[in-house]
Amino acid sequence: MQETPLSELIQQRIKKLENLRNMGIEPYDGVFEPQHSTYENF
């Protein structure tokens, strides 16, 4: 199996991101507010 060059993979991902944004989808639009701290888990 032949590997795809890293630069080509990055370009493919950028294109997919642009396509999502053109459809009105913002994949990184979430605001993350933790409900618990790491300290509380131990």
C-alpha positions in Angstrom: 0.0 0.0 0.0 1.4 3.4 -1.0 1.4 6.2 1.5 0.0 9.6 0.7 2.4 12.5 1.3 1.7 14.5 4.4 1.2 17.8 2.4 -1.4 16.1 0.3 -3.3 14.8 3.4 -3.2 18.3 4.9 -4.6 19.8 1.7 -7.4 17.2 1.6 -8.3 18.1 5.2 -8.3 21.8 4.5 -10.6 21.2 1.5 -13.0 19.1 3.6 -13.0 21.9 6.3 -13.8 24.5 3.7 -16.6 22.3 2.3 -18.2 22.0 5.8 -18.0 25.7 6.4 -19.6 26.4 3.0 -22.5 24.2 4.1 -22.9 26.3 7.2 -21.3 23.8 9.5 -18.6 25.0 11.9 -16.8 21.9 13.1 -14.8 23.8 15.8 -17.7 25.9 17.1 -18.1 24.4 20.5 -17.3 26.0 23.8 -15.9 23.6 26.2 -16.8 24.1 29.8 -15.6 21.3 32.0 -18.1 19.9 34.5 -15.5 18.3 36.8 -11.8 18.9 37.5 -9.1 16.2 37.3 -8.7 16.5 41.0 -12.4 15.5 41.5 -11.8 12.3 39.6 -9.2 11.0 42.1 
